[in-house]
């Protein structure tokens, strides 16, 4: 029980007992005075035990203060020898006992009042800065720390998509370092850093397993590991899509594509033109369908259609209209392989303009996949490219940013156009990862989008143990209670976005954690250790503090500041009052009754 309440209860109990005893006393003379003296004495006793204060307007001496945060330079304290020292970091308080340990919200109520606050080091987080009130701040930032100062990666991937990590490393000395990307305790990519400065890095791998994974990015100097940062990712397995392939001829490109699709569990139907009036049909992992002519019932059974441009041009008006309707209204994905240049565009190819660049240069083109590393493709003397237009997303480009694969929206569906006609050579040369990454990206971009009943996100960057983590769920129906590792919490609805709900959580363990609302499917988030990504957190504090300081006007330094303050009532008054009451009761008891 709180001390104040305990004192009040005891005083009330004493007052009741005292009044009862006074009324039961045989001598009723001066009863009112005795009751009043008893109650005043009990009240004085309670006031001695309680902190009695009052508010008043007062002129207080103002001072400048220094707030020490991690990363500050010891020599910088020489400029602030006469200023009060504060810190919110227990480790700093241990090494610098003169720096008083406080919380950020105590800065605005400090006595004597702080008229200007100097922050040294990396600064504070946004939440901590908002607690400072209107105290003017001068920021003396530390230099950026040595290490990984920015990083980004895709936390959700489809099976077959490359995992790409990009970022910057701040190197402040000349010792040789190695950055290593590890997957399942195996090094999959690395680079060496020797020169000073902000060094860009990019690593990639092709995850071999699905589910919840945690790759690691290591910084190594000789035999010492300077950083070991977790890179959590979710690799979702391919859904068993049904794919229809319309080929102008049974060539190697179609053969390798069919084999790769079949090996990855897709249901495939292939229609190839052998001659003008003769076609061949093949079915893998699915039942036979009448695909000789395209119709709405047939196309309803497929998720993606891969077709040569010349085949689309040869479709009848009815078939072309049915195909466009399936893409536009039903979300059928369409991948067009531009095997030729047409003088007149088809109904479905109108957003893609194909052109050819003829060259005698037989060098390999350096290609870059969307979100992936560069790889090479042997090019012939004349290569087809796609004119980039606004609204189109480039999926594959060369070193001159010429587009070889792009995607456009058409109603509820998507159309992908590619100009490569010999990707099978990657498989023949042993570049299976490049082949899988390319076709996985195309099919993933073209496939029907399945609406998600709910979407979980983490509003807290790099959520860590023993710190508040804000989780968000977007769902049409109220989620009720949210379960976080079987701990229930009531979510709060967003006032501006009624479909978004938030809840806070203090995780105690690092690693993967399950989130779900009662009756809903489980989602997974990754919680870091408190020391993970220290350099990035330091840089974010520097940037947040600089932004905060830029919006706070600096007030001139004055000798006094006018503010409302709490003044404690001296205890001596209550001791004197208690003594007077006790003296009266003792003396009154000595007077004989009349």
N, C-alpha and C positions, 0 to 999 in steps of 0.2 A: 504494500500500500504506500502511496505517496506520503512523504513526511508531513506536508501541510495538512492533509486530510486527517492524518493520525493525531496531530496536535489539536485540531479543532474538535475532534470527537472526544478526546480526553478532557478538554476544557468544558465542553458541554456536559459531560457526565459529572464532573466536579461541581458545576453550577447547579445542576438538578439536586444532587445530594446535599449541597450546602443549604439551598433554599428550604428543602424538606426538614433538615435538622433545625434550622432557625425557627420555623413555624411550630415544631414540636417542643422547643425550649420553654421551660416553665416561666421564665422572666420575659414578659412581652414588651418591656420598656425598650425604647429606641430600636424596635424591630426593623423599621424601614431603613435606618442608618446602617444597622448591621448587615442587612441583605445587600444594600448598595455597596458597602465597603467590601463584602465578600466577592460580589460579582466583579467589581473593578479590580480587585487583587488578582482574581483568576484571569481576567482579560490581560492584565499586565504580564502575568506569568507566560501566557500564550504569546504575547508580543515579543517577549525576550527570546522565545524559541523559534519564532517565525521571522523571515526577512521582510521587514516592513519598509516600503519605499514610497516615494511620491514623485510625480513628474512635474517638471518646471522648465521654463525657458531659461537657458543659461549660455553665457559666452565661455567657451572652452578653448584652451590653447590648442592650436592645430599643429600638426607635424607631417613631415614627409616620411614615408615608410618604404621598406624594401621587402619584396616577396621573393624568396629563393625557390626556384623550381629546378628539377633535374637538368643537367647540362650546363649550369652556370660556371663561369670562370672565377676561381678564387681571387685572382688579381683585381677583378672588377669591384670587389668589396672595398678597395682602398678609396673609391670615390664617395662612399656612403658611410664613413666612419661614425658620424654623429646621428645617423638615422636609425630608427627602430627596425629590427630584423624580424621577419616572420617567415614561416614556411607551412605548406600543407602536406609535406612529405616527411614521414617518420624517419626515414634513413638520413635525410639532411639534418633533421633535428638531433639525431644521435651524434653526427660528426661536428655539428655546429650548435652546441647547447645554447648559445646566445640567441639563436633564431627561435622565437616562440612558436610552438606548434598550434595552429589554429585551423578552422574550417573557412572556406571561401566566404560564407555568409556573415562571418564575424568581422570582416574587414570594414563593412559599412557602419558597424556599431562600436568600433574600437574607441577606447578612451585612453589617452587623448585622441581627438578626432583626426583621421588621416585626410589631409587636404590633397595629397598627391601620392600615388602608389607606383613605385618602380618595380617592374617584373623582370627578373633576370633568369636566363636559361631558355628552356624550350617553351615555356608558357603554360597555359591552361586549356582545358577542353571547353567546348561551347557551353556545356551545362555548368561548369565551374565559373566561367566568365559571367554568365547571367546572374550569378549570386552576388556579384560585387556591388550591385546597386549603381549609384551615380558617381562613384568615386573616380576622379580622373586618373588615367593610367598612362604611364610611359613604358614602352616595351624595349628591353635591351636583349634582342634575340641571340642565342648561341648559334654557332656555325652548324650547318647540317651535319648530322652524325655520319660516321663511316658505315656503309652497309647498303642494303636494299632500301631505297627511298621511295620507290613506287613499283606497283606490280598489278597485273590484271590477267585473268584467265576465265574461261568459260566453265562455270560450275555444273552445267548440265549438258550432256552430250548424247547423241544417238550412237549406237554401236556402229563402228566403222569410221566415225568422224575423228579427225586428228585433235589431240589435246595440245593447245598452244599456250605458252606462258610468255608474256612480254613485260618488260619493266626497265628500270634504271638503277644502276649501282653507283653510289658516290664513293670514289676512291681518293683518299686524301694523302696517300703516300705512294712509294714506288715498289713496295714489296709485291711479289707475284702472288696472285690469288687465282683460285679455280672455282667457277660456279658450275654445279653439277645438278642435273635433274634426275631424280631417282624414282623408279616405279617398282614396287614390290622388292625393295632392297637391291635393285639392279640399275646401274647407270645407263640411261637411255640417250642423254645428250649433255654436252658440256662446252665450256669456253674458258679461255685464260684471260685474265686482266692484269696488265702490267703498268699502263700509263695512268696518270692522275686525271681526275675530272669525273663528270657524269657519263657513265658508259651505258649505252643501250644494250640490252640483251634480249634474245628471243630463242626459246627452246620449244621443241615439239616432240610428240610421241603418238603412237597409235595404241590406245589401251587394248589389251588382249582379253580382258575380262569385263563383266558387267556388274552393276550394282554399286554399292557405296565403296569408294576408293579414297585413298589419301596418299598422293605423291608427295615428294619432299624436294625442296630446293635448298641445297647446301652451299655454304661459302667456306672454302678450305684454304688455309695458309700453311703450307708444309704438311705437318702431321696434326695440326690443330683445326678443329671445326669451329669456326667463328659464328656461324648461323646455321640453324636447321629448322626451316620453316615448313609448315604443313600446307599442302595444296589440295583441299578436299574437292571431290567431283563425284557426280552421279552419272553413270553410264547406263542409259536405258537400252534394253534389247529391242531389236526390230520387231514390230508387229508383223504377223504373216500377211503382207500385202499381196494383192492379186494384180499382176502386170500383164498388159497386152502389148506385144511388139509387132509392128507392121514394117517389114523390111522390103526394100526394093529388090534385094537379091540375097541369097544365102551365103554371105561372105564371112571372112574371118572375124570382123568386128561383131557381127550378130552371134556368131558361134561362141566367142569368148564371153560376151555379155550374158548369153543364155546360161552357160555353164556357171558363171559367177553368181547369177541370181539363184540358180537351183541349189548351189552349194551353201548359200546363205538362207535357205528355207523359204524363198518366195514361191508363190504359185504363178506359173508363167504359161502364157499362150503365145505362140509365135506364128505369124502368117507371113510367108515369103513368096515373092513373085518369081517363078521359074521361067516362064515365057509369057507372051501376051495373054493367053487364055488358060494358063495353068499356074496353080499356086500349091504350096505345101503348107501343112499345118502341123504344129507340134504342141503337145501339152505336157507340162511337168508339174507334179504336185497338185494337180487339179483335174476335175472331170472335163470331158470334151464339150465344147460349145460351138454353135454355128457362127464362126467368126469370118466366114467368107464375105459377108456383107454386114456393115455396121448398122445396128439398130439400137434404140433406147433400151430395150430389155437386156441386150447383150452387154452394152457399155455399163449398165447399172451394176454388173457383177465384178467390175474392175475398179481399182483405186488409181492406177497410173497407166497412161498410154504412151509408149515410146514409138515414134514414127519417123521415117525418112521424109524429108520435105517433098521429094518427088512423088511419094505415095500419097501424101495429103493433097497434092495438086491433082492427082488422078481420081480422087473421090468424086462421086456423083454429087449433084447439088443437094439431094436429099440427105446423103450420108454426111456431107460437110455441115449442113444445118443441124442435124441431130448431134454431131460431135460438139459443135459450138455450144449448143444448148446444155449438154451434159457438163461441159467445163464451166459455163456461166452460171448455171442454176444449181447443179448438183455437186459442184466442187471436184469434178474429175481432174486429176493432174495430167498435164500434157508435156512431154519432152520431145522437141523437134530437133532432129539431126539434119543440119543444113548440108546435104550432100550435093547441092547444086545452087546456082543463082537463077532465080526466076525473074522474068521481065515484069510479070504481074504478080502481086502478093496474094496469097490465099487468105481466106477469112480469118484464119487463126494465126497467120504469120505477119499480119499487117503492122504490128508494133515492132518488128525486127527487120532492119534493113541490112542485107548481107552485101559485102563488097569483097573484092579480091585484090591482093597486092602481089604483083609478079616480081620476082627477084631471082637473080642467079646465085644469091647467097644461100649455100646449103648448110650453114651453121645451125646448130640446135637452138630453138627458141627457149629462153628462160621464162618459165611460167610460174604464176603465183595463184594458188587457190584461196578462196575467201577464208580468212582466218587461219591460213596454213603457211608453211614454209615453201620456198621456191623449189621447183624441180624442173627437169628438162624433158623436152619432147622433140624428136627429130622431125624437122619440118622439110617439106618439099619446096620446089621453086616457087609455087604459088599457093598461098595460104588464105583461107577465107576468114573474115573478121566481121564483127557486128558493130554497126554504128550506135554509139551510146546515145540514149535519149533520156530526158528527165522522167523519173519514176521507175526506171529500170535498175535493178540491182546486179552489179557485176559479180559473177561467181568465179570466173577464170580470166586472167589477163596476162599479157606479156610485159617485158621490161619497159616498153613504150606506152604502157597503159592501154593497149588495144584489146578490146574485149573479144574473147573466144567463147564465152558462155555467160548468159544473163537470164534473169527471170522477171516477168511482168505479171501483174494481176489482171484477171478477167472475171469480173463478177465475184462469185464465191470460190472460183478456182484460180490456179496459177499455171502459167505457160513458161517453160524453160526452153531456150534455144541454144544449141551448141554447134560449133563449126568443125570440131575435131572428128576425123573419120578413121583414125587408126590408134585408138587408145589401147588396143590389144597388144601393141608393141611394148607397152610398159610391162605387161605380164611376161612376154617372151624374154625381156631383158632383166627379169627378176625384181622389178619394182612393183610388187604386189600391193604394198602399202599405199603407193600413189594411186593405183587403179581403184582400190577399195575406197580410199578417201574421196576420190573424184565422183564415182558413181553413187556412193552413199550420200554425198552432199546433194547431187542432182535429184535423187529420188526423195530425199528428206524435204527438199524445197518444194517439190511438185506435189507430194502426197496430200491427201485431204486432211484438213485440220480438224482434229477431234476436240470438241468443246470440253474444257475441264470444269467439273462441278465446283471446284474451289482451288484457290492459288495461295500458297504459303510463301511469305517473304520475311526477311530479317531486316529491320530498319536500323539496327546497330552495326556499324562497320567493324569487322574483326571481333565478333562477340567472344568474350573471355570469361573464365571462371571467376566467381565471387564479385561479379559486376552486374548491374542491371542490363538485361537484354530485352529489347522490344520486339515482339513477334506480331506479324500481321497476317490475317487471313481474309481473302476476298471471296465471298459466297453470297448467293442470292437469299438464302434462308438464314435466320439468326442462328449462330453456332452453339448457343447455350454455353456450357462450360468447356474450357479448353484444357486438355490434359497435356502436361509437359513432364515426361518421365513419370507418368501416373500421379503427378501433383496437379490438382485441379485449380483453376483460376477463372474468374468471371471476366470476360472480355468487355471492352468499352467500345461503343460504336462511334465511328467518325462522323462528326456533325455535317461535314461537307460531302463526304462519300458514304452514303448509308449502307453500301454493300461491303464496306471495309471495317474490320474489327481488330482492336489491338489489346495486347496484354503484356505485362512485364513479368520477368522471370530472373531469378538469381541462380544460375547453374553452379553446381559444386564440383563437377568433374569435366575434364576435357574429353573430346571425341564426339562421336555421332550420338544424337539424341532424337527421340521420337516425339513428334507433335501431332495432335489430332483433337478434334472436338468430338464429343460423345456421339457415337454412331457413324462417324465419318472415317475415311481412309487415313492411314498414317502418313505423315510427311517427315522428312529427316533434315536436321540442320547440324552443322559442325561447330563445336565450341573449342576455342583455342586456350592454351595456357596463358597466364597473365603476362609472361615475358616474350611471347611470340610477336614477331613483326615490330620490334621495339623501335627501329629506325623510322619506319613509316608512321607509327604513332607519334613520334617526336616531331616529324615534319608536319603532320596534320595539326599538332598543337601550335607550332610556329605560325602556320598560315591562319589558323582560327584566331589567334591572339592578335596578329597584325590586322586582320579584318575588323576585329572588335575595337581596337585602338583607333582605327581610322574613322570610326563613327562616334567617338566620344570626345567632346570639346575639352581642352585643357583649361582649367581655371587658374587664375593667378594665385601665387602663394601668399597667404595672409597669416598674421600672427594669431588671430582668433577666428573661431567659427561659431555661428549662432545656431543652436539646435536644441531640441527637447531632450532632456536627459532624466534618468532615474536617480533620485537622491535618497540614500538610505537614512532612515530616522535613527539617531543615536540611541543606543540601548540604555544609556544612563538614565534617561527620562523614565523608562519603564521600571528600572530598579528602584528609583526614588518613589514612584507611585506605589509599587508593591510594598515598600518599606512603610510608607504612610498608612496604607490600609491595614497591614498587619499590626502596626503600633496602636491604631485606633481600636481594633478588635481586642487586643490584649488589655489595653487600658479600660475599655468599656466593661470587660469581664470582671475587673477588680472593684467596680462600683457596686455596692450592695443595693438590692431592690428596695423600693419604698413600701 
